[in-house]
Amino acid sequence: MKSLVFAANWKMNQAPADAEAFMRTFTSQYSRQQQKRVLFFPPAVSLHVVVAAVRQRGDLETGVQNIHWEDKGAFTGEISATLARAAGARHVLVGHSERRHVFGESDEATGKKVAAAARAGLTPMICVGETLEEREAGETLAVVLRQLRAAVAGLEAAAVATLMVAYEPVWAIGTGMTATPQDAAEVHAALRKELIAITGERGRAVPILYGGSVNRSNVDALVSVEDVDGVLVGGASLDAEGWLAIVRS
Ligand code: PEP
């Protein structure tokens, strides 16, 4: 049985009281399952609630949705990797499509954030994915490989072996459209090949998650694909019962 990672990206939802109610329901109904890790990416203002809820549970982990690449300084409104780590985060999403396409985050900025995360002891989950236009132009593999290479450009191979990757086609995020298992298989295989080229055999153990309109009806088919080591879920992770159903799949 392969190990799976289930990651919930709550985006700009779940105030502290909502996060508390969610985690109460979730932790009371979810018992540890062999070979499964469950990660939560709450908004920064609710991080402390999730940190407290997962403290006694080795199978549940938490992280932040974004960091700045500097460790500290005059960057009003930003959170550094060191601050996030000190507040209890262990992971960070980097290069999420909403960061790239809504906030104009470049490949270079993504690389700086990955390096900052590694310095601070946060595990980056590097998100890569093509737009519909890029897919239709046959550029999918070139785009995701370019994004992956840029994201890890500042890291030693040993550090690359410790991070996670999420393939999230931009056209599938929050749209109800999902990549077919065949589409996912092709991209995940290319990402795996690249990770092995960078890190050697250790690249086989780097989790590569799929994200983009995952729900309880399509999760089984997606996680059965070779090289799909879990899912990164937005909308369908917002309700505790729905998330429990996905994580138990
Ligand atoms: C995401 O935000 O990473 C995501 C995959 O969102 P959704 O599941 O809503 O498509």
Residues whose N, C-alpha, C, O or C-beta is under 5 A from the ligand:
A	BS01	PEP	N9 A172 I173 G174 T175 G211 G212 S213 V214 L232 V233 G234 G235 A236
